[in-house]
Amino acid sequence: MSGQAIGVVYFSGTHVTKTYAEVIGEALNGLDCTVKLFNVTGYASRQIPLPITDFQAWIFGFPVYADFAPCVINDWLPTLEGNSKPCAQFFTYGARTSGYAHFHTMQLLGQAGFQVLLSAEFLGRHSFNVGGWQILPDRPGQQDFVVAKQYATLALERFSTPSPPVFQLQKPLLVPG
Ligand SMILES: Cc1cc2nc3c(=O)[nH]c(=O)nc-3n(C[C@H](O)[C@H](O)[C@H](O)COP(=O)(O)O)c2cc1C
């Protein structure tokens, strides 16, 4: 279960997702994993190919922007070659809604060739607090980090479990009318 090399990818405009990514990375380090963080917030960072095959598993963390992962991430994910690597995803959001982010991002990662084994969401202060809003100003806090560490443990468990058989969708049988 331990000893895996795990890449943790995150986008973070106001450092909420970054904070969670770091906590998750530290938790995985504590579970004997080798972890590397990849900050893909800036345009230039998304032009550098991710070393997908250098890691046994990947974790993707994004904020929810208007019910989805950020548009630039939705544009970038289809450029990846997942090579059937197991992955987990997580989202941070400002207490409004996580909208369609889980399902939509799972689809994009799956279409890019990753096996998505886990998805989670964590609360964080709203980005718009920088402009005067007051939504969850003290989050994330210790209570959130406890949950984030549990997520790291569960992700590692899933990465270490042999993959269930993949069922491919069959074309429906056409019955002549
Ligand atoms: C353009 C924009 C749209 C957002 N849309 C949502 C939303 O739909 N639901 C929500 O709960 N929070 C929303 N938020 C708040 C962020 O998801 C939340 O603050 C997140 O934790 C920020 O993470 P970051 O600091 O890593 O960028 C939005 C923030 C921005 C900037």
The ligand as a Tripos MOL2 file, in Angstrom:
@<TRIPOS>MOLECULE
LIG
   31    33     1     0     0
SMALL
NO_CHARGES

@<TRIPOS>ATOM
      1 C1        -15.1860   32.7940  -10.8630 C.3       1 LIG1
      2 C2        -15.5280   32.0280   -9.5870 C.ar      1 LIG1
      3 C3        -16.6440   31.2310   -9.5530 C.ar      1 LIG1
      4 C4        -16.9660   30.5230   -8.3830 C.ar      1 LIG1
      5 N1        -18.0520   29.7060   -8.3960 N.ar      1 LIG1
      6 C5        -18.3740   29.0010   -7.2820 C.ar      1 LIG1
      7 C6        -19.4890   28.1090   -7.2750 C.ar      1 LIG1
      8 O1        -20.1560   27.8600   -8.2960 O.2       1 LIG1
      9 N2        -19.8060   27.4890   -6.1170 N.ar      1 LIG1
     10 C7        -19.0890   27.7100   -4.9650 C.ar      1 LIG1
     11 O2        -19.4740   27.1500   -3.9410 O.2       1 LIG1
     12 N3        -17.9930   28.5010   -4.9500 N.ar      1 LIG1
     13 C8        -17.6100   29.1310   -6.0790 C.ar      1 LIG1
     14 N4        -16.4860   29.9220   -6.0860 N.ar      1 LIG1
     15 C9        -15.6330   29.9500   -4.9020 C.3       1 LIG1
     16 C10       -14.4430   28.9910   -5.0430 C.3       1 LIG1
     17 O3        -14.8490   27.7400   -5.5490 O.3       1 LIG1
     18 C11       -13.7740   28.7120   -3.6930 C.3       1 LIG1
     19 O4        -13.5260   29.8990   -3.0170 O.3       1 LIG1
     20 C12       -12.5120   27.9000   -3.8860 C.3       1 LIG1
     21 O5        -12.1840   27.2400   -2.7010 O.3       1 LIG1
     22 C13       -11.3420   28.7660   -4.3170 C.3       1 LIG1
     23 O6        -10.2080   27.9540   -4.4620 O.3       1 LIG1
     24 P1         -8.7820   28.5520   -4.8570 P.3       1 LIG1
     25 O7         -8.4310   29.5580   -3.7980 O.co2     1 LIG1
     26 O8         -7.8700   27.3920   -4.8210 O.co2     1 LIG1
     27 O9         -8.8970   29.1600   -6.2180 O.co2     1 LIG1
     28 C14       -16.1460   30.6220   -7.2280 C.ar      1 LIG1
     29 C15       -14.9950   31.4330   -7.3040 C.ar      1 LIG1
     30 C16       -14.6890   32.1230   -8.4590 C.ar      1 LIG1
     31 C17       -13.4270   32.9600   -8.4980 C.3       1 LIG1
@<TRIPOS>BOND
     1     1     2 1
     2     2     3 ar
     3     2    30 ar
     4     3     4 ar
     5     4     5 ar
     6     4    28 ar
     7     5     6 ar
     8     6     7 ar
     9     6    13 1
    10     7     8 2
    11     7     9 ar
    12     9    10 ar
    13    10    11 2
    14    10    12 ar
    15    12    13 ar
    16    13    14 ar
    17    14    15 1
    18    14    28 ar
    19    15    16 1
    20    16    17 1
    21    16    18 1
    22    18    19 1
    23    18    20 1
    24    20    21 1
    25    20    22 1
    26    22    23 1
    27    23    24 1
    28    24    25 2
    29    24    26 1
    30    24    27 1
    31    28    29 ar
    32    29    30 ar
    33    30    31 1
@<TRIPOS>SUBSTRUCTURE
     1 LIG1         1 GROUP 0 **** ****
